[in-house]
Amino acid sequence: MKPQFEKIAVFQYSAEALIFKGRLEADGVEVFLKNNNTIDADPLISNAIGGVQLFVRSEDVIRAKEILQSVPRYALDNSGNAIHCPNCGSTEVEVMSTVRDSGGFFAFLLGLVLSALPFFIKYKYHCNNCKHEFEIK
């Protein structure tokens, strides 16, 4: 009988998926990724094809989800400490890429036409609690 697999997570980029894959494999859980090679070839189509999907064997689902819960999902500073939102103090902070000005927009369009990675993107932090965006200097 063929083993059954279940999708337990979806990521926008394969780099994110590989972090979680490595953590699961370190604990002896066999992991399978879907769409990672396609998204590596063209990251702009990630949302269109459903992102990088992480699958585990059905009998490992509960254990795998517990392991994934132990991995910090929010941004950390260089010392490994949680980044706090300056507005509300929450640690539910993620790194987001933004295209806010005309230079960034035209660079995005040029990258889209040339099938190149965006080269003029600003990164900011986004608080999931109060929706505040900020930079850390």
Biotite code that builds the C-alpha atoms (Angstrom):
import biotite.structure as struc

atoms = struc.array([
    struc.Atom([0.000, 0.000, 0.000], chain_id="A", res_id=1, res_name="MET", atom_name="CA", element="C"),
    struc.Atom([1.300, 3.447, -0.936], chain_id="A", res_id=2, res_name="LYS", atom_name="CA", element="C"),
    struc.Atom([2.031, 5.837, 1.930], chain_id="A", res_id=3, res_name="PRO", atom_name="CA", element="C"),
    struc.Atom([-0.345, 8.776, 2.260], chain_id="A", res_id=4, res_name="GLN", atom_name="CA", element="C"),
    struc.Atom([0.973, 12.329, 2.518], chain_id="A", res_id=5, res_name="PHE", atom_name="CA", element="C"),
    struc.Atom([-0.575, 15.474, 3.938], chain_id="A", res_id=6, res_name="GLU", atom_name="CA", element="C"),
    struc.Atom([0.240, 19.114, 3.302], chain_id="A", res_id=7, res_name="LYS", atom_name="CA", element="C"),
    struc.Atom([1.046, 20.839, 6.585], chain_id="A", res_id=8, res_name="ILE", atom_name="CA", element="C"),
    struc.Atom([2.446, 24.202, 5.450], chain_id="A", res_id=9, res_name="ALA", atom_name="CA", element="C"),
    struc.Atom([2.765, 26.545, 2.466], chain_id="A", res_id=10, res_name="VAL", atom_name="CA", element="C"),
    struc.Atom([5.551, 29.083, 1.938], chain_id="A", res_id=11, res_name="PHE", atom_name="CA", element="C"),
    struc.Atom([6.034, 31.859, -0.600], chain_id="A", res_id=12, res_name="GLN", atom_name="CA", element="C"),
    struc.Atom([9.692, 31.025, -1.277], chain_id="A", res_id=13, res_name="TYR", atom_name="CA", element="C"),
    struc.Atom([11.658, 27.791, -1.172], chain_id="A", res_id=14, res_name="SER", atom_name="CA", element="C"),
    struc.Atom([14.241, 29.318, 1.200], chain_id="A", res_id=15, res_name="ALA", atom_name="CA", element="C"),
    struc.Atom([11.553, 29.544, 3.887], chain_id="A", res_id=16, res_name="GLU", atom_name="CA", element="C"),
    struc.Atom([10.390, 26.004, 3.202], chain_id="A", res_id=17, res_name="ALA", atom_name="CA", element="C"),
    struc.Atom([13.949, 24.668, 3.394], chain_id="A", res_id=18, res_name="LEU", atom_name="CA", element="C"),
    struc.Atom([14.378, 26.074, 6.905], chain_id="A", res_id=19, res_name="ILE", atom_name="CA", element="C"),
    struc.Atom([11.352, 24.155, 8.124], chain_id="A", res_id=20, res_name="PHE", atom_name="CA", element="C"),
    struc.Atom([12.266, 21.084, 6.072], chain_id="A", res_id=21, res_name="LYS", atom_name="CA", element="C"),
    struc.Atom([15.686, 21.001, 7.718], chain_id="A", res_id=22, res_name="GLY", atom_name="CA", element="C"),
    struc.Atom([14.190, 21.335, 11.175], chain_id="A", res_id=23, res_name="ARG", atom_name="CA", element="C"),
    struc.Atom([11.752, 18.472, 10.565], chain_id="A", res_id=24, res_name="LEU", atom_name="CA", element="C"),
    struc.Atom([14.391, 16.214, 9.031], chain_id="A", res_id=25, res_name="GLU", atom_name="CA", element="C"),
    struc.Atom([16.689, 16.862, 11.999], chain_id="A", res_id=26, res_name="ALA", atom_name="CA", element="C"),
    struc.Atom([13.969, 15.305, 14.155], chain_id="A", res_id=27, res_name="ASP", atom_name="CA", element="C"),
    struc.Atom([13.574, 12.304, 11.852], chain_id="A", res_id=28, res_name="GLY", atom_name="CA", element="C"),
    struc.Atom([10.452, 13.391, 9.945], chain_id="A", res_id=29, res_name="VAL", atom_name="CA", element="C"),
    struc.Atom([10.558, 12.678, 6.222], chain_id="A", res_id=30, res_name="GLU", atom_name="CA", element="C"),
    struc.Atom([9.592, 15.793, 4.261], chain_id="A", res_id=31, res_name="VAL", atom_name="CA", element="C"),
    struc.Atom([8.564, 16.353, 0.647], chain_id="A", res_id=32, res_name="PHE", atom_name="CA", element="C"),
    struc.Atom([8.385, 19.745, -1.077], chain_id="A", res_id=33, res_name="LEU", atom_name="CA", element="C"),
    struc.Atom([6.154, 20.558, -4.036], chain_id="A", res_id=34, res_name="LYS", atom_name="CA", element="C"),
    struc.Atom([6.685, 23.488, -6.458], chain_id="A", res_id=35, res_name="ASN", atom_name="CA", element="C"),
    struc.Atom([10.074, 24.444, -4.975], chain_id="A", res_id=36, res_name="ASN", atom_name="CA", element="C"),
    struc.Atom([12.030, 24.015, -8.229], chain_id="A", res_id=37, res_name="ASN", atom_name="CA", element="C"),
    struc.Atom([9.439, 25.914, -10.250], chain_id="A", res_id=38, res_name="THR", atom_name="CA", element="C"),
    struc.Atom([9.458, 28.819, -7.797], chain_id="A", res_id=39, res_name="ILE", atom_name="CA", element="C"),
    struc.Atom([13.267, 28.818, -7.672], chain_id="A", res_id=40, res_name="ASP", atom_name="CA", element="C"),
    struc.Atom([13.237, 29.271, -11.452], chain_id="A", res_id=41, res_name="ALA", atom_name="CA", element="C"),
    struc.Atom([10.667, 32.099, -11.321], chain_id="A", res_id=42, res_name="ASP", atom_name="CA", element="C"),
    struc.Atom([9.818, 33.448, -7.843], chain_id="A", res_id=43, res_name="PRO", atom_name="CA", element="C"),
    struc.Atom([7.159, 35.801, -9.215], chain_id="A", res_id=44, res_name="LEU", atom_name="CA", element="C"),
    struc.Atom([4.736, 32.929, -9.882], chain_id="A", res_id=45, res_name="ILE", atom_name="CA", element="C"),
    struc.Atom([4.694, 31.648, -6.312], chain_id="A", res_id=46, res_name="SER", atom_name="CA", element="C"),
    struc.Atom([1.217, 32.961, -5.509], chain_id="A", res_id=47, res_name="ASN", atom_name="CA", element="C"),
    struc.Atom([-0.173, 31.811, -8.841], chain_id="A", res_id=48, res_name="ALA", atom_name="CA", element="C"),
    struc.Atom([0.759, 28.157, -8.290], chain_id="A", res_id=49, res_name="ILE", atom_name="CA", element="C"),
    struc.Atom([0.047, 27.977, -4.576], chain_id="A", res_id=50, res_name="GLY", atom_name="CA", element="C"),
    struc.Atom([3.530, 28.494, -3.139], chain_id="A", res_id=51, res_name="GLY", atom_name="CA", element="C"),
    struc.Atom([6.024, 25.896, -1.959], chain_id="A", res_id=52, res_name="VAL", atom_name="CA", element="C"),
    struc.Atom([4.007, 23.148, -0.296], chain_id="A", res_id=53, res_name="GLN", atom_name="CA", element="C"),
    struc.Atom([5.464, 21.042, 2.509], chain_id="A", res_id=54, res_name="LEU", atom_name="CA", element="C"),
    struc.Atom([4.172, 17.471, 2.851], chain_id="A", res_id=55, res_name="PHE", atom_name="CA", element="C"),
    struc.Atom([4.814, 14.794, 5.474], chain_id="A", res_id=56, res_name="VAL", atom_name="CA", element="C"),
    struc.Atom([3.598, 11.221, 5.873], chain_id="A", res_id=57, res_name="ARG", atom_name="CA", element="C"),
    struc.Atom([0.128, 10.963, 7.413], chain_id="A", res_id=58, res_name="SER", atom_name="CA", element="C"),
    struc.Atom([1.451, 9.196, 10.492], chain_id="A", res_id=59, res_name="GLU", atom_name="CA", element="C"),
    struc.Atom([3.892, 12.094, 11.144], chain_id="A", res_id=60, res_name="ASP", atom_name="CA", element="C"),
    struc.Atom([1.421, 14.992, 10.830], chain_id="A", res_id=61, res_name="VAL", atom_name="CA", element="C"),
    struc.Atom([0.823, 15.622, 14.539], chain_id="A", res_id=62, res_name="ILE", atom_name="CA", element="C"),
    struc.Atom([4.501, 15.352, 15.438], chain_id="A", res_id=63, res_name="ARG", atom_name="CA", element="C"),
    struc.Atom([5.515, 17.561, 12.482], chain_id="A", res_id=64, res_name="ALA", atom_name="CA", element="C"),
    struc.Atom([3.017, 20.275, 13.440], chain_id="A", res_id=65, res_name="LYS", atom_name="CA", element="C"),
    struc.Atom([4.341, 20.261, 17.012], chain_id="A", res_id=66, res_name="GLU", atom_name="CA", element="C"),
    struc.Atom([7.894, 20.663, 15.710], chain_id="A", res_id=67, res_name="ILE", atom_name="CA", element="C"),
    struc.Atom([6.848, 23.521, 13.403], chain_id="A", res_id=68, res_name="LEU", atom_name="CA", element="C"),
    struc.Atom([5.230, 25.309, 16.355], chain_id="A", res_id=69, res_name="GLN", atom_name="CA", element="C"),
    struc.Atom([8.619, 25.348, 18.101], chain_id="A", res_id=70, res_name="SER", atom_name="CA", element="C"),
    struc.Atom([10.253, 27.324, 15.251], chain_id="A", res_id=71, res_name="VAL", atom_name="CA", element="C"),
    struc.Atom([9.940, 31.120, 15.720], chain_id="A", res_id=72, res_name="PRO", atom_name="CA", element="C"),
    struc.Atom([7.740, 32.542, 12.970], chain_id="A", res_id=73, res_name="ARG", atom_name="CA", element="C"),
    struc.Atom([8.470, 36.174, 13.669], chain_id="A", res_id=74, res_name="TYR", atom_name="CA", element="C"),
    struc.Atom([11.478, 38.421, 13.084], chain_id="A", res_id=75, res_name="ALA", atom_name="CA", element="C"),
    struc.Atom([14.530, 38.212, 15.318], chain_id="A", res_id=76, res_name="LEU", atom_name="CA", element="C"),
    struc.Atom([17.431, 40.617, 15.663], chain_id="A", res_id=77, res_name="ASP", atom_name="CA", element="C"),
    struc.Atom([21.068, 39.624, 15.133], chain_id="A", res_id=78, res_name="ASN", atom_name="CA", element="C"),
    struc.Atom([21.294, 38.391, 18.735], chain_id="A", res_id=79, res_name="SER", atom_name="CA", element="C"),
    struc.Atom([18.296, 36.073, 18.357], chain_id="A", res_id=80, res_name="GLY", atom_name="CA", element="C"),
    struc.Atom([15.927, 38.254, 20.390], chain_id="A", res_id=81, res_name="ASN", atom_name="CA", element="C"),
    struc.Atom([12.398, 39.025, 19.249], chain_id="A", res_id=82, res_name="ALA", atom_name="CA", element="C"),
    struc.Atom([11.901, 42.402, 17.588], chain_id="A", res_id=83, res_name="ILE", atom_name="CA", element="C"),
    struc.Atom([9.306, 44.521, 19.381], chain_id="A", res_id=84, res_name="HIS", atom_name="CA", element="C"),
    struc.Atom([6.894, 46.859, 17.617], chain_id="A", res_id=85, res_name="CYS", atom_name="CA", element="C"),
    struc.Atom([7.627, 50.466, 18.677], chain_id="A", res_id=86, res_name="PRO", atom_name="CA", element="C"),
    struc.Atom([3.903, 51.247, 18.495], chain_id="A", res_id=87, res_name="ASN", atom_name="CA", element="C"),
    struc.Atom([2.321, 48.474, 20.610], chain_id="A", res_id=88, res_name="CYS", atom_name="CA", element="C"),
    struc.Atom([5.267, 46.434, 21.926], chain_id="A", res_id=89, res_name="GLY", atom_name="CA", element="C"),
    struc.Atom([4.110, 43.192, 20.278], chain_id="A", res_id=90, res_name="SER", atom_name="CA", element="C"),
    struc.Atom([6.645, 40.598, 19.127], chain_id="A", res_id=91, res_name="THR", atom_name="CA", element="C"),
    struc.Atom([4.422, 39.505, 16.214], chain_id="A", res_id=92, res_name="GLU", atom_name="CA", element="C"),
    struc.Atom([6.682, 41.325, 13.749], chain_id="A", res_id=93, res_name="VAL", atom_name="CA", element="C"),
    struc.Atom([7.523, 40.110, 10.234], chain_id="A", res_id=94, res_name="GLU", atom_name="CA", element="C"),
    struc.Atom([9.920, 41.397, 7.588], chain_id="A", res_id=95, res_name="VAL", atom_name="CA", element="C"),
    struc.Atom([8.065, 42.660, 4.535], chain_id="A", res_id=96, res_name="MET", atom_name="CA", element="C"),
    struc.Atom([9.311, 43.890, 1.181], chain_id="A", res_id=97, res_name="SER", atom_name="CA", element="C"),
    struc.Atom([7.784, 47.097, -0.103], chain_id="A", res_id=98, res_name="THR", atom_name="CA", element="C"),
    struc.Atom([7.680, 49.004, -3.351], chain_id="A", res_id=99, res_name="VAL", atom_name="CA", element="C"),
    struc.Atom([6.576, 52.464, -2.249], chain_id="A", res_id=100, res_name="ARG", atom_name="CA", element="C"),
    struc.Atom([8.065, 54.996, -4.637], chain_id="A", res_id=101, res_name="ASP", atom_name="CA", element="C"),
    struc.Atom([8.216, 55.434, -8.408], chain_id="A", res_id=102, res_name="SER", atom_name="CA", element="C"),
    struc.Atom([11.854, 54.222, -8.602], chain_id="A", res_id=103, res_name="GLY", atom_name="CA", element="C"),
    struc.Atom([10.925, 50.984, -6.871], chain_id="A", res_id=104, res_name="GLY", atom_name="CA", element="C"),
    struc.Atom([7.874, 50.554, -9.084], chain_id="A", res_id=105, res_name="PHE", atom_name="CA", element="C"),
    struc.Atom([9.837, 51.032, -12.315], chain_id="A", res_id=106, res_name="PHE", atom_name="CA", element="C"),
    struc.Atom([12.570, 48.694, -11.071], chain_id="A", res_id=107, res_name="ALA", atom_name="CA", element="C"),
    struc.Atom([9.860, 46.114, -10.350], chain_id="A", res_id=108, res_name="PHE", atom_name="CA", element="C"),
    struc.Atom([8.411, 46.483, -13.866], chain_id="A", res_id=109, res_name="LEU", atom_name="CA", element="C"),
    struc.Atom([11.868, 46.235, -15.440], chain_id="A", res_id=110, res_name="LEU", atom_name="CA", element="C"),
    struc.Atom([12.573, 43.084, -13.428], chain_id="A", res_id=111, res_name="GLY", atom_name="CA", element="C"),
    struc.Atom([9.219, 41.657, -14.513], chain_id="A", res_id=112, res_name="LEU", atom_name="CA", element="C"),
    struc.Atom([9.874, 42.349, -18.202], chain_id="A", res_id=113, res_name="VAL", atom_name="CA", element="C"),
    struc.Atom([13.426, 40.988, -18.071], chain_id="A", res_id=114, res_name="LEU", atom_name="CA", element="C"),
    struc.Atom([12.458, 38.037, -15.842], chain_id="A", res_id=115, res_name="SER", atom_name="CA", element="C"),
    struc.Atom([15.053, 39.196, -13.336], chain_id="A", res_id=116, res_name="ALA", atom_name="CA", element="C"),
    struc.Atom([14.833, 39.369, -9.584], chain_id="A", res_id=117, res_name="LEU", atom_name="CA", element="C"),
    struc.Atom([13.785, 42.757, -8.201], chain_id="A", res_id=118, res_name="PRO", atom_name="CA", element="C"),
    struc.Atom([16.859, 44.810, -7.370], chain_id="A", res_id=119, res_name="PHE", atom_name="CA", element="C"),
    struc.Atom([15.319, 47.927, -5.826], chain_id="A", res_id=120, res_name="PHE", atom_name="CA", element="C"),
    struc.Atom([13.188, 46.753, -2.928], chain_id="A", res_id=121, res_name="ILE", atom_name="CA", element="C"),
    struc.Atom([13.046, 48.241, 0.530], chain_id="A", res_id=122, res_name="LYS", atom_name="CA", element="C"),
    struc.Atom([12.516, 46.003, 3.511], chain_id="A", res_id=123, res_name="TYR", atom_name="CA", element="C"),
    struc.Atom([10.443, 47.070, 6.492], chain_id="A", res_id=124, res_name="LYS", atom_name="CA", element="C"),
    struc.Atom([9.045, 45.409, 9.551], chain_id="A", res_id=125, res_name="TYR", atom_name="CA", element="C"),
    struc.Atom([5.295, 44.906, 9.827], chain_id="A", res_id=126, res_name="HIS", atom_name="CA", element="C"),
    struc.Atom([3.488, 44.321, 13.122], chain_id="A", res_id=127, res_name="CYS", atom_name="CA", element="C"),
    struc.Atom([0.704, 41.765, 12.781], chain_id="A", res_id=128, res_name="ASN", atom_name="CA", element="C"),
    struc.Atom([-0.911, 43.054, 15.967], chain_id="A", res_id=129, res_name="ASN", atom_name="CA", element="C"),
    struc.Atom([-1.392, 46.770, 15.219], chain_id="A", res_id=130, res_name="CYS", atom_name="CA", element="C"),
    struc.Atom([-0.460, 46.784, 11.474], chain_id="A", res_id=131, res_name="LYS", atom_name="CA", element="C"),
    struc.Atom([2.287, 49.383, 12.067], chain_id="A", res_id=132, res_name="HIS", atom_name="CA", element="C"),
    struc.Atom([5.208, 49.418, 9.587], chain_id="A", res_id=133, res_name="GLU", atom_name="CA", element="C"),
    struc.Atom([8.628, 50.537, 10.747], chain_id="A", res_id=134, res_name="PHE", atom_name="CA", element="C"),
    struc.Atom([12.360, 50.335, 10.049], chain_id="A", res_id=135, res_name="GLU", atom_name="CA", element="C"),
    struc.Atom([15.123, 49.414, 12.461], chain_id="A", res_id=136, res_name="ILE", atom_name="CA", element="C"),
    struc.Atom([18.279, 51.456, 12.182], chain_id="A", res_id=137, res_name="LYS", atom_name="CA", element="C"),
])
